């Protein structure tokens, strides 16, 4: 989170979400608790460095719980907090809109690409 004072609810939500990866991480965690490697496989295209940074920010924002198991080899699991689950529920209609309009969005993106 970057600020502590917002002009509206959308301002606060966007500050917590910041970028495309956090929504995809929330979606990956909405069904079950995942270990880091499982989460990385679930979020296609994210680098390990970016995933680590995003998870730290999400933990600081109260969206994700990180549990460390002191064993050999070390084990760390990530799960959604109550706040994370509530944000995920708010994002579901957006995901449904994306599913419904995905073909149209992809077609527009193809037409907008410069021809080489």
N, C-alpha and C positions, 0 to 999 in steps of 0.2 A: 504494500500500500504506500502510496506516495504522499497522500494528504490526510488531514484529519477533519477538514471542513469541506462540505460539498454544496453545490447549488441545487441538486435534485437527486432523486434515487438512481436515475440512469448514470449520472456522473459517478456516484459511489460504486455502482456495479461494474462499470467499465474500468475504473481504477483497480478494483480487485481482480478483474479478469485479464486486463492488459495483454493483448496479442492472441494469436490463434492457438498456441500450445496449451494454455491453461484449460480451455474448454475441452480440448481433446483428452487431456489428462483426467479431468473430472469425469468425462464420459467413460473412459477406460476403468475408472475406479467405482463406477456406480453400481456394479453388480457384486463385486467381491474385493477383498483385500489382496493386494499384489506385492510381490517382491520387486526390487528395482529392475532386474533383468526382464521380468514378465511385463512390467510396465513399459519398458523401452521397446519391447517387441509389439506391444499393443498400440503404441503411438508411432505409426509409420513415418519415417523421415526425420524424427527428432534426433539430434546428436546427444551423446551422453552428457556433455558439458551443459547444454541448454536444459536438458531434463533435470539435472542436479539443481541448477539455478532456479528453474520454475518451481520445483518441489520445495525448495527453501522459502521462496516467496509465498507459496501457497500455505505452507506451514505457519509462517509469520502472520499471514492474513486470517488464520483460523479455519481454513478450508480443508486442510489435510492433516491427518495425525500420522506421525512417524514413530514406529515402535522398533527399538533396537533390542535384539536378543543376544545376550552375551554368551556366545558359544563359538566353537571352532568347527567349520568356518563361520565368520560373523554373518548374521542374518538380520536384515532390515525389511520391515513391511510397511506399506503405505495404505491408508484407508481414508475414507471421507468422514469428516466430522458432521455433526448435525447441520452446521452452517453450510458445509460443502454439499450435503444432500439437498438442502433447500435451494441452493443456487442451481444445482443440476436439474431439479424439478422445474425451475424457472426457464432453463435453457431448452427443455424438451420441446416446447412449441416451435422454437427457432430451428431445432433439428428437423422437426416434421416439415416445416416450411421448406428447408433445404432439400429434403428428400423429394417433396412434391415438385419442386422447381429445378432439380438438379440438371435434367436434360436441357432445359431452356438456358440455364446459366452457362453450362458447358458450350452450347451452341453459340451463344453470344461471345464467349471468351475466344472460341476458335475464329470467329469472324473478325474479332478485334486484333488478333495476332498479326504482326507484319509478315508479309510473304517474303521468303528468301529466295 
